[in-house]
């Protein structure tokens, strides 16, 4: 016999089938079993359907089995220590002696008004949870909600701007080609799309490594470019004779921005996926984009309907709202990227980690590194501090200091990098020279070698900042023998310090969630040298 299932608005009951007498042996069996636990005592006697009067508020009765005979009076259901939370409801299992019930424990009623208020709150809570399950992944980082809020602001105003820009371009085609065949307008539209996609391919191929090493900076700069391209599209009705030129320039900028968005989206989503649920985060991001863009379309439609009776004002509407909408769009992108904390290692992020480690003895979290790394277009650690560190290869177009020559001459077969000084030219005043450190990696150098080399370079920089005479020694082509000996001693001491602290550094980085398997380097930083033992 299958158990019967009873359901009601406040409880769910699961009825167990009664035991048949012929299922037991003919010889009667007396069951006197007492189950004890720290909070309860359950007594089972002679019948498997005996009442179990259990509850947190009841005392322990260990006086023995109850007297046989029928029970009189109501039996209070025993509350079992199992609570179920589902769809905003909180329910608890109870046992009334023969049935297992699931009763709601959200709170009792206090009149019709109280019931209505509780029902409204419950409905609001259930709706909020359902909406959250549609838009928000189940397991993400704490900063994800802030990112989604700024994404909402950015997508709504960006979508509204695109609608207004498209309307402006249609108007420009109608003005500029009023006496031409429709096929001419279509040809110009297809031509500007084709040139834009070609430029997108060229940009993606030439800047592929920058999507990893300077992700937030490149994404923000291309987002600003996208907002400016919308402004160029809005100018097409003013200069209809230059429609193809303006539309092509705008579309090239939009295609470059789209390429950057697609290339960096997976890395951004991975930074929020704490349980390996990258697919869920990406899927929810698409739902968010569609819904937020729909709100932008609604905003543009409301603006058009509001000024439909005033054609002159409707024509100038894009120019009136563009400055405000574009500013909000760029501000939303900037604030959203500030809440993206990437766990992958690049040269700049690793340098921030190592500087903080040397200064305080603690590894910073991805959030702390993200704040120092910044999002700005022109912000870069190189050149912003004394003795900047560069990874790459030596350039022969500049005078190489003697200390650099000595570093290459002292290389051994077991060395996978060498560190030297260099003179950095350029900037607003090319005639000025700034001393810096140079790290050159050997073919076959692994992640540990790169980390150790950059850590040693940071140790060297900290020591050099304590003495100003090293600035003159680095610039001079022929330093004194005393400077050469001190430089060699500094290299040996910092190498020992880097090797000693490398394991502890690696353990702390693992605890904070840093991806330590690979270090993402730009195309210039990937240059390697080969060792030849003559």
C-alpha positions as CSV (number, residue, x, y, z in Angstrom):
1,X,0.0,0.0,0.0
2,X,1.4,3.4,-1.0
3,X,1.3,6.2,1.6
4,X,-1.3,8.8,1.2
5,X,-0.2,12.4,0.9
6,X,-2.3,15.2,2.4
7,X,-1.6,18.9,1.5
8,X,-2.9,22.1,2.9
9,X,-2.0,25.8,2.9
10,X,-0.2,25.7,6.2
11,X,1.2,22.1,6.5
12,X,2.1,19.0,4.5
13,X,1.3,15.6,6.0
14,X,2.9,12.3,5.0
15,X,0.8,9.4,6.3
16,X,2.6,6.1,6.8
17,X,0.7,2.8,6.1
18,X,-0.5,0.9,9.2
19,X,1.4,-2.2,10.1
20,X,-0.5,-5.5,9.4
21,X,-0.6,-8.0,12.2
22,X,0.3,-10.9,9.9
23,X,3.6,-9.3,9.1
24,X,4.8,-10.1,12.7
25,X,5.6,-13.5,14.1
26,X,2.8,-15.4,15.9
27,X,4.7,-15.2,19.2
28,X,4.1,-11.8,20.8
29,X,7.1,-9.6,21.2
30,X,7.4,-7.0,23.9
31,X,9.2,-3.9,22.8
32,X,10.6,-1.7,25.6
33,X,13.2,0.5,23.9
34,X,14.4,3.8,25.3
35,X,16.4,6.0,23.0
36,X,18.3,8.7,24.8
37,X,20.0,11.8,23.4
38,X,21.3,15.0,25.0
39,X,18.0,16.8,24.5
40,X,15.3,14.1,24.5
41,X,14.2,10.6,25.4
42,X,12.0,8.6,23.0
43,X,10.1,5.6,24.4
44,X,8.8,2.9,22.1
45,X,6.6,0.2,23.7
46,X,4.6,-2.7,22.3
47,X,3.4,-0.8,19.3
48,X,5.1,1.0,16.4
49,X,2.3,3.5,16.3
50,X,2.7,4.7,19.9
51,X,2.8,8.5,20.4
52,X,6.1,10.2,20.6
53,X,5.7,13.4,22.7
54,X,8.8,15.3,21.9
55,X,9.5,18.9,21.8
56,X,12.3,21.3,22.9
57,X,10.1,22.6,25.7
58,X,9.1,19.2,27.1
59,X,11.0,17.4,29.9
60,X,12.6,14.0,29.9
61,X,10.4,11.2,31.1
62,X,12.4,8.1,31.9
63,X,10.0,6.5,34.4
64,X,9.4,3.5,32.1
65,X,6.9,2.5,29.4
66,X,3.4,3.9,29.6
67,X,0.5,1.7,30.7
68,X,-1.3,-0.1,28.0
69,X,-4.7,1.1,27.0
70,X,-6.3,3.8,24.9
71,X,-5.0,7.3,25.2
72,X,-7.5,10.0,26.2
73,X,-7.2,13.8,25.5
74,X,-5.4,15.7,22.7
75,X,-1.8,14.9,21.9
76,X,0.4,17.8,21.2
77,X,2.6,17.3,18.1
78,X,6.3,16.7,18.7
79,X,8.6,19.2,17.1
80,X,11.5,17.5,15.3
81,X,14.8,19.3,14.9
82,X,14.6,19.6,11.1
83,X,13.7,23.0,9.4
84,X,13.2,23.4,5.7
85,X,13.6,26.7,3.9
86,X,12.2,26.9,0.4
87,X,10.8,29.8,-1.7
88,X,10.9,32.2,1.2
89,X,8.9,29.9,3.5
90,X,10.3,28.4,6.7
91,X,8.7,25.1,7.8
92,X,9.4,22.5,10.5
93,X,8.7,18.8,10.7
94,X,6.4,17.6,13.5
95,X,5.2,14.1,14.6
96,X,1.6,13.7,16.0
97,X,2.0,10.0,16.8
98,X,1.0,8.6,13.4
99,X,1.8,11.2,10.8
100,X,4.8,13.3,9.8
101,X,3.7,16.9,9.3
102,X,5.5,19.9,7.8
103,X,4.1,23.0,9.5
104,X,5.0,26.7,8.7
105,X,6.9,28.5,11.4
106,X,6.9,32.0,9.7
107,X,4.9,33.4,12.5
108,X,1.3,33.3,13.8
109,X,-1.5,35.5,12.9
110,X,-3.0,38.5,14.8
111,X,-6.2,39.4,13.1
112,X,-7.2,39.9,9.5
113,X,-5.0,43.0,9.1
114,X,-2.0,41.2,10.5
115,X,-2.7,38.2,8.2
116,X,-3.0,40.5,5.2
117,X,0.3,42.3,6.1
118,X,2.1,39.0,6.7
119,X,0.8,37.7,3.4
120,X,1.9,40.8,1.5
121,X,5.4,40.6,3.1
122,X,5.6,36.9,2.2
123,X,4.5,37.6,-1.4
124,X,7.1,40.4,-1.6
125,X,9.8,38.2,-0.2
126,X,9.0,35.3,-2.5
127,X,8.9,37.7,-5.5
128,X,12.2,39.2,-4.5
129,X,13.8,35.8,-4.2
130,X,12.5,34.7,-7.5
131,X,13.7,37.8,-9.2
132,X,17.1,37.4,-7.6
133,X,17.3,33.8,-8.8
134,X,16.7,35.0,-12.3
135,X,19.3,37.8,-12.4
136,X,21.9,36.8,-9.8
137,X,24.0,33.6,-9.7
138,X,23.8,31.6,-6.5
139,X,27.5,31.8,-5.6
140,X,29.4,34.9,-6.4
141,X,31.8,37.3,-4.6
142,X,30.5,40.0,-2.3
143,X,31.3,42.8,-4.7
144,X,29.1,41.3,-7.5
145,X,26.0,43.2,-6.5
146,X,27.8,46.5,-6.6
147,X,29.0,45.7,-10.1
148,X,25.5,44.8,-11.2
149,X,24.1,48.1,-9.9
150,X,26.6,50.1,-11.9
151,X,26.1,47.9,-14.9
152,X,22.4,48.7,-14.8
153,X,23.1,52.4,-14.9
154,X,25.6,52.0,-17.7
155,X,23.5,49.7,-19.9
156,X,20.3,51.7,-19.6
157,X,21.8,55.1,-20.7
158,X,24.1,53.5,-23.3
159,X,21.1,51.7,-24.9
160,X,19.1,54.9,-24.9
161,X,21.9,56.7,-26.6
162,X,22.2,54.0,-29.3
163,X,18.5,54.3,-30.1
164,X,18.8,58.1,-30.5
165,X,22.0,57.8,-32.6
166,X,20.3,55.3,-35.0
167,X,17.4,57.6,-35.5
168,X,19.8,60.4,-36.3
169,X,21.5,58.3,-38.9
170,X,18.2,57.3,-40.5
171,X,17.4,61.0,-40.7
172,X,20.8,61.7,-42.3
173,X,20.2,59.1,-45.0
174,X,16.8,60.6,-45.7
175,X,18.3,64.1,-46.1
176,X,21.5,63.2,-47.9
177,X,20.0,60.7,-50.3
178,X,16.6,62.2,-50.9
179,X,17.2,62.3,-54.6
180,X,19.1,59.1,-54.9
181,X,18.0,55.5,-55.2
182,X,17.4,53.6,-51.9
183,X,20.1,51.1,-53.0
184,X,22.7,53.9,-52.7
185,X,21.8,54.5,-49.1
186,X,21.9,50.7,-48.5
187,X,25.3,50.5,-50.1
188,X,26.8,53.2,-47.9
189,X,25.3,51.5,-44.8
190,X,26.8,48.1,-45.7
191,X,30.1,49.8,-46.6
192,X,30.5,51.5,-43.2
193,X,29.7,48.2,-41.5
194,X,32.3,46.3,-43.5
195,X,35.0,48.8,-42.8
196,X,34.2,48.7,-39.1
197,X,34.4,45.0,-38.9
198,X,37.7,45.0,-40.8
199,X,39.1,47.5,-38.3
200,X,37.9,45.3,-35.5
201,X,39.9,42.3,-36.8
202,X,43.0,44.4,-37.1
203,X,42.6,45.9,-33.6
204,X,42.0,42.5,-32.0
205,X,45.0,40.9,-33.7
206,X,47.4,43.8,-32.8
207,X,46.2,44.1,-29.1
208,X,45.5,40.6,-28.1
209,X,47.9,40.4,-25.1
210,X,46.8,43.7,-23.7
211,X,43.3,42.2,-23.0
212,X,45.0,40.2,-20.2
213,X,47.7,42.4,-18.9
214,X,45.8,45.8,-18.9
215,X,42.2,44.5,-18.9
216,X,40.4,47.2,-17.0
217,X,42.4,50.0,-18.5
218,X,41.7,48.8,-22.1
219,X,38.1,48.1,-21.4
220,X,37.5,51.6,-19.9
221,X,39.3,53.3,-22.7
222,X,37.3,51.5,-25.4
223,X,34.1,52.2,-23.5
224,X,34.9,56.0,-23.6
225,X,35.6,55.5,-27.3
226,X,32.2,53.9,-27.7
227,X,30.4,56.8,-26.1
228,X,32.3,59.3,-28.4
229,X,31.4,57.2,-31.4
230,X,27.7,57.6,-30.6
231,X,28.2,61.4,-30.6
232,X,29.8,61.2,-34.0
233,X,26.8,59.3,-35.3
234,X,24.5,62.0,-34.0
235,X,26.4,64.5,-36.1
236,X,25.4,62.8,-39.4
237,X,22.1,64.7,-39.9
238,X,24.1,68.0,-39.5
239,X,26.6,66.9,-42.2
240,X,24.6,64.5,-44.5
241,X,27.1,64.9,-47.3
242,X,29.8,63.3,-45.1
243,X,27.5,60.5,-43.9
244,X,29.8,57.7,-45.1
245,X,32.9,59.2,-43.5
246,X,31.3,60.0,-40.1
247,X,29.4,56.7,-40.0
248,X,32.5,54.7,-40.8
249,X,34.6,56.4,-38.2
250,X,31.9,55.9,-35.6
251,X,31.4,52.3,-36.5
252,X,35.2,51.5,-36.4
253,X,35.2,52.8,-32.8
254,X,32.1,50.8,-31.9
255,X,33.5,47.6,-33.4
256,X,36.8,48.1,-31.5
257,X,34.8,48.6,-28.3
258,X,32.7,45.5,-29.0
259,X,35.9,43.4,-29.6
260,X,37.3,44.5,-26.3
261,X,34.1,43.8,-24.5
262,X,33.8,40.3,-25.9
263,X,37.5,39.5,-25.2
264,X,37.4,40.7,-21.6
265,X,34.0,39.5,-20.5
266,X,35.1,35.9,-19.6
267,X,37.9,37.2,-17.3
268,X,35.5,39.6,-15.6
269,X,32.9,36.9,-15.1
270,X,35.6,34.5,-13.8
271,X,36.6,37.0,-11.1
272,X,33.1,36.7,-9.6
273,X,32.6,32.9,-9.9
274,X,33.8,31.6,-6.6
275,X,32.6,28.0,-7.1
276,X,33.7,27.4,-10.7
277,X,30.2,28.5,-11.9
278,X,31.5,30.5,-14.9
279,X,28.7,29.3,-17.1
280,X,26.0,30.4,-14.7
281,X,27.7,33.8,-14.2
282,X,28.0,34.3,-18.0
283,X,24.4,33.2,-18.6
284,X,23.0,35.6,-15.9
285,X,25.1,38.4,-17.4
286,X,23.4,37.9,-20.7
287,X,20.0,38.1,-19.0
288,X,21.0,41.3,-17.2
289,X,22.2,42.9,-20.5
290,X,19.0,42.1,-22.3
291,X,16.8,43.4,-19.5
292,X,18.9,46.5,-18.9
293,X,19.0,47.3,-22.6
294,X,15.2,46.9,-22.8
295,X,14.9,49.5,-20.1
296,X,17.1,51.8,-22.2
297,X,14.9,51.3,-25.2
298,X,11.9,52.1,-23.1
299,X,13.6,55.3,-21.9
300,X,14.3,56.4,-25.5
301,X,10.7,55.6,-26.5
302,X,9.4,57.7,-23.6
303,X,11.6,60.6,-24.7
304,X,10.4,60.4,-28.3
305,X,6.7,60.2,-27.3
306,X,7.1,63.2,-25.0
307,X,8.3,65.4,-27.8
308,X,6.5,63.9,-30.8
309,X,4.3,67.0,-31.1
310,X,7.3,69.3,-31.4
311,X,9.4,68.2,-34.5
312,X,12.0,70.9,-34.0
313,X,12.6,69.9,-30.4
314,X,12.5,66.2,-31.3
315,X,15.3,66.8,-33.9
316,X,17.5,68.5,-31.3
317,X,16.7,65.9,-28.6
318,X,19.9,63.8,-29.2
319,X,22.1,66.8,-28.8
320,X,20.3,67.9,-25.6
321,X,20.5,64.5,-23.8
322,X,23.9,63.3,-25.2
323,X,26.2,65.1,-22.7
324,X,24.2,63.9,-19.7
325,X,23.6,60.4,-20.9
326,X,27.2,59.9,-22.0
327,X,28.6,61.2,-18.7
328,X,26.3,58.8,-16.8
329,X,27.3,56.0,-19.1
330,X,31.1,56.5,-18.6
331,X,30.7,57.0,-14.9
332,X,28.8,53.8,-14.6
333,X,31.5,51.9,-16.5
334,X,34.2,53.4,-14.3
335,X,32.5,52.6,-11.0
336,X,31.6,49.1,-12.2
337,X,35.2,48.2,-13.1
338,X,36.3,49.4,-9.7
339,X,34.4,46.4,-8.3
340,X,36.1,43.9,-10.6
341,X,38.8,42.3,-8.5
342,X,40.9,40.1,-10.8
343,X,42.8,37.2,-9.3
344,X,45.1,36.6,-12.2
345,X,48.7,37.8,-12.0
346,X,50.2,40.3,-14.3
347,X,53.5,42.2,-14.0
348,X,51.9,45.2,-12.4
349,X,49.7,43.3,-10.0
350,X,52.6,41.1,-8.9
351,X,54.8,44.1,-8.4
352,X,52.1,45.6,-6.1
353,X,51.9,42.4,-4.2
354,X,55.7,42.2,-3.8
355,X,56.1,45.8,-2.7
356,X,53.4,45.4,-0.1
357,X,55.0,42.1,1.1
358,X,58.4,43.7,1.5
359,X,56.9,46.7,3.3
360,X,54.5,45.0,5.7
361,X,55.1,41.3,5.5
362,X,51.6,40.6,4.3
363,X,50.2,39.7,0.9
364,X,47.3,42.1,-0.1
365,X,44.0,40.8,-1.2
366,X,42.7,41.1,-4.8
367,X,40.4,43.9,-3.7
368,X,43.3,45.9,-2.2
369,X,45.4,45.4,-5.3
370,X,42.5,46.4,-7.5
371,X,42.2,49.7,-5.7
372,X,45.9,50.5,-6.1
373,X,45.9,49.3,-9.7
374,X,43.2,51.7,-10.7
375,X,41.0,51.9,-13.8
376,X,42.1,55.2,-15.4
377,X,43.3,55.4,-19.0
378,X,46.6,57.2,-18.4
379,X,47.5,55.6,-15.0
380,X,50.5,53.3,-15.1
381,X,53.0,52.2,-12.4
382,X,55.9,52.5,-14.8
383,X,57.4,56.0,-14.5
384,X,55.2,56.9,-11.5
385,X,57.8,56.0,-8.9
386,X,61.6,56.0,-8.6
387,X,63.6,53.1,-10.1
388,X,60.7,51.6,-12.2
389,X,61.1,47.9,-13.0
390,X,60.8,46.7,-16.6
391,X,60.6,43.2,-17.9
392,X,61.8,42.6,-21.5
393,X,65.0,42.8,-23.5
394,X,67.8,45.4,-23.6
395,X,67.7,48.0,-26.3
396,X,70.9,48.8,-28.2
397,X,69.8,52.2,-29.3
398,X,70.7,53.6,-25.8
399,X,74.0,53.6,-23.9
400,X,74.2,50.5,-21.8
401,X,75.7,51.1,-18.4
402,X,78.7,49.1,-17.3
403,X,76.7,47.4,-14.5
404,X,74.4,45.9,-17.2
405,X,77.4,44.5,-19.1
406,X,78.7,42.9,-15.9
407,X,75.3,41.3,-15.2
408,X,75.4,39.5,-18.6
409,X,79.1,38.5,-18.2
410,X,78.4,36.9,-14.8
411,X,75.6,34.7,-16.0
412,X,75.8,30.9,-15.2
413,X,74.0,28.0,-16.7
414,X,71.7,27.6,-13.7
415,X,70.5,31.2,-13.9
416,X,67.1,31.9,-15.5
417,X,67.2,35.7,-15.3
418,X,69.5,38.6,-14.7
419,X,68.9,42.1,-13.2
420,X,70.7,45.2,-14.3
421,X,70.2,49.0,-14.3
422,X,69.2,51.0,-17.4
423,X,68.7,54.6,-18.4
424,X,65.1,55.4,-19.3
425,X,64.7,58.2,-21.9
426,X,61.5,59.7,-23.3
427,X,58.4,61.3,-21.9
428,X,57.9,65.1,-22.3
429,X,61.6,65.7,-22.0
430,X,63.5,63.2,-24.1
431,X,66.9,64.7,-23.2
432,X,66.4,63.7,-19.5
433,X,67.4,60.3,-18.2
434,X,65.9,58.3,-15.4
435,X,67.5,55.3,-13.8
436,X,65.5,52.1,-13.7
437,X,65.8,48.4,-13.1
438,X,65.7,45.8,-15.9
439,X,64.7,42.1,-15.6
440,X,65.5,39.9,-18.5
441,X,64.2,36.3,-18.5
442,X,65.8,33.3,-20.0
443,X,64.1,30.7,-22.3
444,X,62.4,28.1,-20.1
445,X,61.9,30.4,-17.1
446,X,58.8,29.3,-15.2
447,X,56.4,31.2,-13.0
448,X,58.6,30.7,-9.9
449,X,61.6,32.2,-11.7
450,X,59.6,35.2,-12.8
451,X,58.3,35.7,-9.3
452,X,61.7,35.3,-7.7
453,X,63.3,37.7,-10.2
454,X,60.7,40.4,-9.7
455,X,60.9,39.9,-5.9
456,X,64.7,40.3,-6.0
457,X,64.3,43.4,-8.2
458,X,61.9,44.9,-5.6
459,X,64.4,44.2,-2.9
460,X,67.1,45.9,-4.9
461,X,64.9,49.0,-5.5
462,X,64.1,49.3,-1.8
463,X,67.9,49.3,-1.1
464,X,68.7,51.7,-3.8
465,X,66.1,54.2,-2.6
466,X,68.0,54.6,0.6
467,X,71.1,55.9,-1.2
468,X,71.0,58.7,-3.8
469,X,74.5,58.0,-5.0
470,X,73.2,55.0,-6.9
471,X,71.4,57.3,-9.3
472,X,74.7,58.8,-10.5
473,X,76.3,55.3,-10.6
474,X,73.5,53.9,-12.8
475,X,73.7,56.8,-15.3
476,X,77.5,56.7,-15.5
477,X,79.0,54.5,-18.1
478,X,82.1,53.7,-16.1
479,X,81.3,53.5,-12.3
480,X,84.1,53.1,-9.8
481,X,85.4,49.8,-8.6
482,X,83.8,50.4,-5.1
483,X,80.4,50.9,-6.7
484,X,80.9,47.7,-8.7
485,X,81.7,45.6,-5.6
486,X,78.8,47.0,-3.7
487,X,76.5,46.3,-6.6
488,X,77.6,42.7,-6.8
489,X,77.2,42.3,-3.0
490,X,73.7,43.8,-3.3
491,X,72.8,41.3,-6.0
492,X,73.9,38.4,-3.9
493,X,72.1,39.5,-0.7
494,X,68.8,40.2,-2.4
495,X,68.9,36.9,-4.3
496,X,69.3,35.1,-1.0
497,X,66.5,37.1,0.6
498,X,64.2,36.3,-2.4
499,X,64.9,32.6,-2.2
500,X,64.3,32.5,1.5
501,X,60.9,34.2,1.4
502,X,59.5,32.7,-1.8
503,X,57.8,29.7,-0.2
504,X,56.1,31.8,2.5
505,X,55.0,34.3,-0.1
506,X,53.5,31.6,-2.2
507,X,51.5,30.1,0.7
508,X,50.0,33.5,1.6
509,X,49.0,34.2,-2.0
510,X,47.3,30.8,-2.2
511,X,45.3,31.5,0.9
512,X,44.0,34.8,-0.6
513,X,42.9,33.1,-3.8
514,X,45.6,34.4,-6.2
515,X,46.0,32.4,-9.4
516,X,49.7,31.5,-9.1
517,X,50.1,29.0,-11.9
518,X,50.7,31.6,-14.6
519,X,51.8,35.2,-14.8
520,X,50.3,37.1,-17.8
521,X,52.9,39.2,-19.6
522,X,52.5,41.5,-22.5
523,X,54.2,40.9,-25.9
524,X,57.2,43.0,-24.9
525,X,57.5,41.4,-21.5
526,X,57.6,37.9,-23.1
527,X,61.0,38.5,-24.7
528,X,63.5,35.9,-23.7
529,X,67.3,35.3,-24.0
530,X,69.1,32.1,-24.7
531,X,72.2,31.1,-22.7
532,X,75.3,30.1,-24.7
533,X,78.2,28.6,-22.9
534,X,81.2,29.3,-25.1
